Amino acid sequence: MSVETVVTLASAAAAVIAILFCVIRKALKETEALLLALVPVIHALGKVRTAWQQTRRLQQGDAEREEEPHALP
């Protein structure tokens, strides 16, 4: 292997590593932006779930009250 071949291979390897670094860095930044955009959506879904659970509990409480026998005076 000549010096010229080694230099060519080293520069090609460095170029590939630099390209991979840039691509991975860009992908990570886009992923971060996507996750940050999803935070309010996840928060809102949590509020919807909590409200739905409270409504369900109230409905179950109403159903239990309706099932209680009424005493005649």
C-alpha positions as protocol buffer text, in pm:
chain_id: "A"
residue {
  index: 1
  type: MET
  ca { x: 0 y: 0 z: 0 }
}
residue {
  index: 2
  type: SER
  ca { x: 140 y: 330 z: -102 }
}
residue {
  index: 3
  type: VAL
  ca { x: 125 y: 650 z: 97 }
}
residue {
  index: 4
  type: GLU
  ca { x: -107 y: 799 z: -162 }
}
residue {
  index: 5
  type: THR
  ca { x: -358 y: 514 z: -116 }
}
residue {
  index: 6
  type: VAL
  ca { x: -349 y: 551 z: 261 }
}
residue {
  index: 7
  type: VAL
  ca { x: -404 y: 926 z: 238 }
}
residue {
  index: 8
  type: THR
  ca { x: -694 y: 875 z: -6 }
}
residue {
  index: 9
  type: LEU
  ca { x: -857 y: 614 z: 218 }
}
residue {
  index: 10
  type: ALA
  ca { x: -811 y: 829 z: 528 }
}
residue {
  index: 11
  type: SER
  ca { x: -965 y: 1134 z: 364 }
}
residue {
  index: 12
  type: ALA
  ca { x: -1255 y: 925 z: 230 }
}
residue {
  index: 13
  type: ALA
  ca { x: -1314 y: 780 z: 577 }
}
residue {
  index: 14
  type: ALA
  ca { x: -1304 y: 1127 z: 730 }
}
residue {
  index: 15
  type: ALA
  ca { x: -1556 y: 1252 z: 472 }
}
residue {
  index: 16
  type: VAL
  ca { x: -1790 y: 959 z: 544 }
}
residue {
  index: 17
  type: ILE
  ca { x: -1763 y: 1019 z: 919 }
}
residue {
  index: 18
  type: ALA
  ca { x: -1833 y: 1392 z: 872 }
}
residue {
  index: 19
  type: ILE
  ca { x: -2138 y: 1320 z: 655 }
}
residue {
  index: 20
  type: LEU
  ca { x: -2273 y: 1067 z: 904 }
}
residue {
  index: 21
  type: PHE
  ca { x: -2219 y: 1313 z: 1187 }
}
residue {
  index: 22
  type: CYS
  ca { x: -2413 y: 1584 z: 1003 }
}
residue {
  index: 23
  type: VAL
  ca { x: -2698 y: 1351 z: 907 }
}
residue {
  index: 24
  type: ILE
  ca { x: -2732 y: 1206 z: 1257 }
}
residue {
  index: 25
  type: ARG
  ca { x: -2713 y: 1553 z: 1412 }
}
residue {
  index: 26
  type: LYS
  ca { x: -2988 y: 1682 z: 1182 }
}
residue {
  index: 27
  type: ALA
  ca { x: -3206 y: 1377 z: 1255 }
}
residue {
  index: 28
  type: LEU
  ca { x: -3163 y: 1427 z: 1629 }
}
residue {
  index: 29
  type: LYS
  ca { x: -3255 y: 1797 z: 1604 }
}
residue {
  index: 30
  type: GLU
  ca { x: -3568 y: 1711 z: 1405 }
}
residue {
  index: 31
  type: THR
  ca { x: -3659 y: 1442 z: 1656 }
}
residue {
  index: 32
  type: GLU
  ca { x: -3614 y: 1690 z: 1940 }
}
residue {
  index: 33
  type: ALA
  ca { x: -3838 y: 1942 z: 1763 }
}
residue {
  index: 34
  type: LEU
  ca { x: -4104 y: 1675 z: 1707 }
}
residue {
  index: 35
  type: LEU
  ca { x: -4097 y: 1567 z: 2071 }
}
residue {
  index: 36
  type: LEU
  ca { x: -4118 y: 1926 z: 2190 }
}
residue {
  index: 37
  type: ALA
  ca { x: -4419 y: 1977 z: 1963 }
}
residue {
  index: 38
  type: LEU
  ca { x: -4585 y: 1668 z: 2110 }
}
residue {
  index: 39
  type: VAL
  ca { x: -4552 y: 1780 z: 2473 }
}
residue {
  index: 40
  type: PRO
  ca { x: -4864 y: 2005 z: 2467 }
}
residue {
  index: 41
  type: VAL
  ca { x: -5061 y: 1732 z: 2288 }
}
residue {
  index: 42
  type: ILE
  ca { x: -4966 y: 1474 z: 2550 }
}
residue {
  index: 43
  type: HIS
  ca { x: -5054 y: 1720 z: 2826 }
}
residue {
  index: 44
  type: ALA
  ca { x: -5394 y: 1788 z: 2670 }
}
residue {
  index: 45
  type: LEU
  ca { x: -5462 y: 1414 z: 2632 }
}
residue {
  index: 46
  type: GLY
  ca { x: -5386 y: 1371 z: 3001 }
}
residue {
  index: 47
  type: LYS
  ca { x: -5644 y: 1638 z: 3086 }
}
residue {
  index: 48
  type: VAL
  ca { x: -5902 y: 1470 z: 2859 }
}
residue {
  index: 49
  type: ARG
  ca { x: -5835 y: 1136 z: 3026 }
}
residue {
  index: 50
  type: THR
  ca { x: -5874 y: 1284 z: 3372 }
}
residue {
  index: 51
  type: ALA
  ca { x: -6202 y: 1455 z: 3276 }
}
residue {
  index: 52
  type: TRP
  ca { x: -6331 y: 1132 z: 3120 }
}
residue {
  index: 53
  type: GLN
  ca { x: -6245 y: 936 z: 3436 }
}
residue {
  index: 54
  type: GLN
  ca { x: -6423 y: 1191 z: 3654 }
}
residue {
  index: 55
  type: THR
  ca { x: -6730 y: 1181 z: 3430 }
}
residue {
  index: 56
  type: ARG
  ca { x: -6728 y: 803 z: 3440 }
}
residue {
  index: 57
  type: ARG
  ca { x: -6707 y: 803 z: 3820 }
}
residue {
  index: 58
  type: LEU
  ca { x: -6999 y: 1043 z: 3841 }
}
residue {
  index: 59
  type: GLN
  ca { x: -7206 y: 829 z: 3605 }
}
residue {
  index: 60
  type: GLN
  ca { x: -7126 y: 517 z: 3805 }
}
residue {
  index: 61
  type: GLY
  ca { x: -7228 y: 698 z: 4123 }
}
residue {
  index: 62
  type: ASP
  ca { x: -7559 y: 799 z: 3964 }
}
residue {
  index: 63
  type: ALA
  ca { x: -7620 y: 440 z: 3849 }
}
residue {
  index: 64
  type: GLU
  ca { x: -7551 y: 310 z: 4202 }
}
residue {
  index: 65
  type: ARG
  ca { x: -7799 y: 561 z: 4348 }
}
residue {
  index: 66
  type: GLU
  ca { x: -8066 y: 454 z: 4100 }
}
residue {
  index: 67
  type: GLU
  ca { x: -8017 y: 87 z: 4192 }
}
residue {
  index: 68
  type: GLU
  ca { x: -8077 y: 151 z: 4564 }
}
residue {
  index: 69
  type: PRO
  ca { x: -8423 y: 38 z: 4672 }
}
residue {
  index: 70
  type: HIS
  ca { x: -8651 y: 315 z: 4788 }
}
residue {
  index: 71
  type: ALA
  ca { x: -8826 y: 263 z: 5117 }
}
residue {
  index: 72
  type: LEU
  ca { x: -9195 y: 329 z: 5116 }
}
residue {
  index: 73
  type: PRO
  ca { x: -9318 y: 558 z: 5393 }
}
